[in-house]
Amino acid sequence: MKPLLPTLRSKRRYVAFEVLGRPAQQKQVWQAIQQSVLEQEGVQGLARQELSMPAWNQKSQKGILRVSHKHVTNLIADTSFVTSINNQPSTINTIRTSGMIKNMKEIL
């Protein structure tokens, strides 16, 4: 099978974020973000965003989310609705957005 041409591949953006509040595990943060996107956008919105979390730093409570380039603003808005993680009061603050993960790993 031939690889996809660059013009046909989905373009991605990387969003660096930090968790403010009590320390949480990566799985708990991921579930809170997915739940927030699901509540705001629905199942189709969650699927269209092509959301994943390629990096997480437990010590600094910072992470990177990968999202489709068309839905970056939706993701930032959706994560602002997170008020608790694992029944502990916490918020998610967006730090920076970039097109390359290499630039984002410096923040972690």
N, C-alpha and C positions, 0 to 999 in steps of 0.2 A: 504494500500500500504506500502510495506517495504521501509525503508530508504536506500539510496545508501551506499554501502560500501566505506570506506575511500579511497581505491585505485581507485574508479571510480569517485569520486568527482573532480571537477576542482580545481586545486591549485591556490591560489591567492597570489599576492604580493601587498604591499602598498607603494605608492610613496608619500613622503611629498614634497610640493612645496610652493613657495612664489611668490606673484605677485609684481613685481617691477614697479613702475610708479604711476599713479593716482589711488586712491582707487576705487574699483569696487565691485559690488554686486555678490553674489554667482551665480546667474542665468547667469549673463553676462560672468563670468569667465568660467562656464561650457559650455556655447555656443561657446566661443572662442576655448576652448580645443577640443570640438567635431568637430568644423569646420576645425581645423588644422589637426586632425586625418583623417577626411573625405577627405581632399584635398591630403594628403600624401598617405594614405592607400586605400582609396575607401570605399564603403559600406561594402564589405566583410571583410576588415581589421578592420573596426570599430566594426563589429559584433563579430569577432574572439577575439578581445581584452577584451570583457566582461567588459567594462569600466563603472565605477560609482564613485561618489564623496560622500563618507560617512561622511566626516567632513569638516567644513569650519569655520574659525575664522575671523570675519569681522574686528575686531580691529587690529590684526597683519597682515592681508591679507595673511594668510597661510591656506593651506588646505591639504587634503589627497585624493589621487586617488587610487581606487582598480582596479587591472588589472590582467589578466591571467598571470601565471608565464612564459609562453613562449613568451610574447610580451612586457616585461618590457623595453627592450632596444629600441624597436620601439616607445613606448609611450614617453620615455625621448627625443628621437630624434624629434618626432612630436611636442612636446610642445615647443621645441626650436624655431620652426618656427612661434610662436605667436608673432606678432609685435604690435598689437593693440587690445584693449578690449573696446567695445562700442565706437569706433572711437576715442579713446584716446591712445596715445603711451604708451605701456606697454609691459613687457616681463615676462616670467615665468621661474623661476630658480628652478631646482630640488635640494632639500636639502639632502634627504636620502631615501633609499629603505630598506624595511624590510618584513618579512613574517608574522608578528603579528601586529595588529592594536594597541594593548596596548602600544607597544614601540613607536609608532608614535604619540600617543596622548600627550606624554610628550613634543614633539616639539611644538605643538600648544600652 
